[in-house]
Amino acid sequence: MITLASGLSYFDLQFLGTRRIIATVVLHGPGGVAIIDPGPSSTLPALRAGLAQAGMAIADVRTILLTHIHLDHAGATGTLVGENPALRVHVHEKGAPHLADPSKLVASATRLWGDEMDRLWGEMRPVPSAAMVVLEGGERLAAGGRELDVAYTPGHASHHVSYFSADTGVAFVGDTAGVRIHDGGFVMPPTPPPDIDLEAWRASLDRIADWKPETLFVTHFGPSAPVGAHLAEMAEHLELTSRLVEASLARPGSDDTREEWFMQEIRRELRRRMGESDAQAYEVAGRFDLSWRGLARYWRKSASSTAERR
């Protein structure tokens, strides 16, 4: 477990046996233990081991704070609540119904991941509604001995929130500030379907900047500073990837060939900046074909809305 500040740590969930793909945050103080994004059920052994190394157990956890309900962030939540019914789960109001009944979420993920679902993510159990604290954004809450501000930060997901610890200067931003596998590495926007919204995403980056954090904590992977440079690179690369997908849609051929063209362009960009193994780690953190599909859906919806207004 790596310490960020007194009572504030994180560790690596070793997703698929690979380092620096999924991080989970632990807040620990007089008010008990809180976890930000416990990860998927497939990494529960690593979660338990990480807590045990710090002298903690699931029974000590009082609060789970979810940035959003995608399986790599929230998949273990129902299992943890089943083990420790005293847990309270903070989640955005748009995500809460899908925690209570994850069948649609699991069905959607299964369309993307197929037979790999169990190996990648494990089981996603329901979370009882009584165990949830439903968020809108704008709240201030106490967890793990700290006060945290909550902001609604959609764009990557319509149910995404971020948390800010003013006393430490750390903003926990899930996927809103992208994927950065290594210090100083490329900031990659993860854009899977179904609800990518570029306008909302840009506003969310501004909302995070308004906190004036000293450090961003991204789930994939870990703390990042200086914040201004990170957010500027994220905005630049969100524009880059979205325009590549828009350009791909104008290319002749099938969606398969358009998707492949986009993936090769992104791989070329990564390999221009880093070694092969580091570049491959980005694909473990977020498949490039899914990023194409999310942005292709966005651009096609935008074109359809424009046509309807004419």
Buried (B, 14 or more C-beta within 10 A) or exposed (E): BEEBBEBBBBBBBBBEEBEBBBBBBBBBBEBBBBBBBBBBBBBBEBBBEBBEEBEBEBEEBBBBBBBBBBBBBBBBBBBBBBBBEEBBBBBBBBBBBBBBEBEEBBEBBEEBBEEEBEEBBBBBBBBEEEBBBBBEBEBEBEBBBBEBBBBBBBBBBBBBBBBBBBEBBBBBBBBBBBBBBBEEBBBBBBBBBEBBBBEBBBBBBEBBBEBEBEBBBBBBBBBBBEBEEBBBBBBEBBEBBBEBBBEBBEEEEEEEEBBBBBBEBBBEBBEEEBEEEBBBBBBBBBBBBBBBBBBBBBBEEBEEEEEEEE
